[in-house]
Amino acid sequence: MKGILLAGGAGSRLYPLTLVASKQLQPVYDKPMVYYPLTTLIEGGVREICLISTPHDLPRFRQLLGDGSQWGLRIEYREQAKPEGIAQAFRIADTFIGSDPVALILGDNIFYGGDVFARAFSEFSQGATIFGYHVNDPERYGVVEFSKEGRALSIEEKPKQPRSNYAVPGLYLYDNEIVGIARDLKPSARGELEITDVNVEYLQRGTLHVHRLARGFAWLDAGTSSSLHDAGAFVQTIEKRQGIKVGCPEEAAFHRGFISAQQLSDLVQKLPRCEYREYLEGVVREAGQS
């Protein structure tokens, strides 16, 4: 499976921070925001990734992430000259996708808790897999309605009267039918290629699978100033309390077998003296003891 990391948009809700750097390059506690969705893809076993962003911001992402080889990845970059909806990503990256299935993750979404995503990646075979997360304000999101048996009945984008409290977070798994579906998609009333319309198409075909995320799982959408602050506070609390890093691509790549213990050690030696390096030095020591 290939991966698309959508890190475009104007970031207007974070103005004036985004005058300095892209939303997805803003710090979430001790790491750039983009590290978190990137780590989610790595944990899912995705090694080929296409990062989509604005022409202005792409050079900064290239400087930060390179070609991904340091983590055992292959990262390529594509321009989104004008944001026209999440589903536009599949048109921009159609030749990257080729004949493979693909996972799309939004660059301002942060996930934490359990192995539900890793299992969803490993078990994926066909159709589409999305997720449902219980929220207090479902009218802000795409909303899934379920039957009493737990089967998805409908999906609506930002409904005024939501039929459930289950929002669809920004991680989507699709088979290769997505290429044709995205190509034939018509813009919505607000002029965007809606990801909800993609999911409705799979629902109508009878090939949409929706996993409801259990209590204890955290989904943070760091797209506003207040939610960016909340995300940083959440990550800080977890890391201080548990002594682990959230959103650490080096560690995820090592545990996934994308890089060896020696390669991880070599990476660590190139880092400046900082808490991040000290943490990874601990990961290297543990690897040597196992």
N, C-alpha and C positions, 0 to 999 in steps of 0.2 A: 504494500500500500504506500502511495505517495502522500505528501502533506502540503497543504497550502496555509501559510501564515499571513493573514490579511492585516496589514499594519498601515493602511492608508487613511484617508479622511483629513479634514481640516483641523480636527480637534478643537472646534470652536467652544465647546463646553468647558475647556480647560484654559481658555484665554485669561491672562496674557502669558501663561507658562509656555504655550505652544508657539509663541514668538521666538523662543530660545531653541526649542527642540521638539521633535515630533512627540505626540502623546505617548507612543509606545517606547520612547526613549527616556521618559520621565522615571525618576527613581521610585520604586516601591520598597521601602525600607532600605536594604543594602544592595539592591540589584536593579538594573534597568528593567522596566516593565516587560519588555519582549522576552526576557529570559524565562518567564513563567510559562507562557504558552509554548515556547520552544521546548522546554523541559517536558511538558505534557506530551508533545509529539514523540520525543525521544523515549519516554517511558512506555509509549504505545508501540515501540519498535519501528518507528518511521525513520528512515535514513536519508531519503531524497525529499528535499523541502524547497518550495518556491515561496519566497517572501515578496509580497506585493505592497508597494508604497508609492508615495508621490515622487515625481522626478526630483524635487528639492531635497527630500529626505533619504532617498536611496543611497547616496554616497556615505551617509552617516551609518546606516545599517551595515553597509559593506565594510566600513572601517571597524565596526564593533564585532561582527560575526565572521567576516572573511568568507572563504568558500566552505566553511564547516569541517574541513578535513581534520582539524585539531581535535574534533569530537567524533571522528569517524563518520561524518555526514557529507552530503553533497548539497550545498545551498546555492540556488540560483535566484536571480532578482528580476522582477518585472515591474514596469511602471503602470500606475493607475493615474492617468492624467487628470481625470475628473471622476469623483466618486458617484457611482450610479447604482448603488445597492450592493448588498453582500454577494448576491448571486452573480454579479459581474465578474467576480474573481475566477469563475470557471471559464468564462470566455477569454479572459486575459491569459489564463494558464492552460488553455486547451491542448497546445502542443506539448507542454510539460506533462500533463496527465497521460497523454497517449492512450493506451488501451488498458490502463491500470485502474483499480479503485482508488479513491482519494479521501483524505480527511481534511476538512477545513476547520481551522481554529481562528478565532478573532484575537487580535493582538492586545486587546485590553481586558481579556477575560482571565481570571486567576482561579485555579481549582486546587482544592486540598482535601485529602481524606480517602482512605481505602484504595482498593485496586480495581474499582468498577470500570474505569476507562481502559486500563490495561487489558482486562478480560474482554471488554467490548471489542477492542482492536483485534485480539487474538481469535475471537469467535466469529468475527465478521466474515460473511461469504457473499451475500448478494442483497439487493434492495438498498434500503437506507436505514441507518440507526441514528436516532437522536435521543435526547434526554429530557426529562421533566424534573423541575426543581421547584419546591413549594416556596412561594413568596407572598409577601403582604400586599404588593402593588402589581398584580398581574397585568393591569391595563397598560403598563409600560413595555410589554414584551409580546412575543408570539406566545399564544396560550393553547395548551392541549386540553381537550375535553375527553374524559375517559368513561367507559361503560362500567357497570358494577363489577364486571369480570376483569377490569383493568385494561381493556382494549381501547386504543385510541379511536375516537369517533370523529373529531374535528380539530382543526388548527386554525386559529384566527390571529391576525397581526394587529396588535394594540387595540383590542376590542374595548368599546365603551362600557359594555356589560359582560365581563369575562364569565365564561361557563365553568371555570375552575380556577384554582390558585396555582396551577402548575405552568411555570414559564419554561421556555426552551432556551437553555444557555448556549453560548457560542462555540460549540463543538459538534460537528456533523460528519458522519461517515456515509459515503455513497459508493455504489458500484459504478461501472463505467457508463451506465445509462445517463449519468449526470451531464455528460458532454452534450448529448443531443437535447436533453431537457432544458439546459441553460441556453443553448443556441436558439430554441424555439420560444423562449420565455418572452412575454410582453410586459412592458413597464406598467407599474401600478398607477393609481390615480395621482400619487405623489411623484411620479416620474422615475421610480426606482425598480430595479430587478430584485424582487423580494425573495429572500430565502424561504419565507413561509409558503410562497407559491410553489417552490420546488418541493417542499415537504408535503404539501397538499397533493401534488401530482403523484408522488410515491404512495401516499395514503389511498388515493383513488385506484391505483394499480394493485393495491393489496400487498405491497412489499415494504411498508414502513413499520419499523420496530421502534418503540419508545420505552426506554428504561427510566423508571422513576427513581431518582436519587434519594437514598435513605437519610434519615436524621443523622447528624454528625458530619455529613459532607458539606464542604463550604464552597460556594461560588461567589466570587467577587467581581463585579463589573467596575473597573477603575476608570470610568470615562468622565467623571466630574471631579471637581476639586475636593468635595467632601468624601466621595467614595474612594478617591486616590489616597486621602489621609487615612480613611478607615482600613483600606487594604494594607497600607504600611504598618499600621498599629497591629493588625491581625498577624501579619508575618513576623513582626518583632516579638509578639507574645509567644507564638509557637516556637520560634527559634530559641528564645531565651529559656522557655520552660522545658523544652524537649532536647535542646542541644543538637538540633539537626538544621539543615538548610532546606528551605522551600524554594523551588525553582533554580536548582543548581545544575546546569547542563553537563558540567564535567563529571559530577558524581553519577548522574543519570546515565550518561554514555558509558561509564565504567561498569555500572551494575547491569546494563543491557548487553555488555560484551562488545560494544562498538570500539572501545579502546582497551588496551591491556593495562595492568597495574604499572608496568614500566612507562608506558605512554602517559598515564596519568601523572606519575612522578615527574616526568620530564616537563609536562605542562605546568605543574606546580612550581618547579624551579624557576620558571620564567616570570612568575607573578611577583609584584612588589610586596614588601612586608606589610601585611594587613590582616584583619580578622578573617577575610575570605580565604587567604592563603593558609592561615593557621588551621582553619577548618578542614581544608582539603589535605593538608599534611596529616591530619588525624585519620582521614579516610585512607590515605596511603599506608599509614602504620597499621591500621586494622586489616588491610588487604594482605600485608606481609605476615600477619599473625594467623591468617585463616588457611 
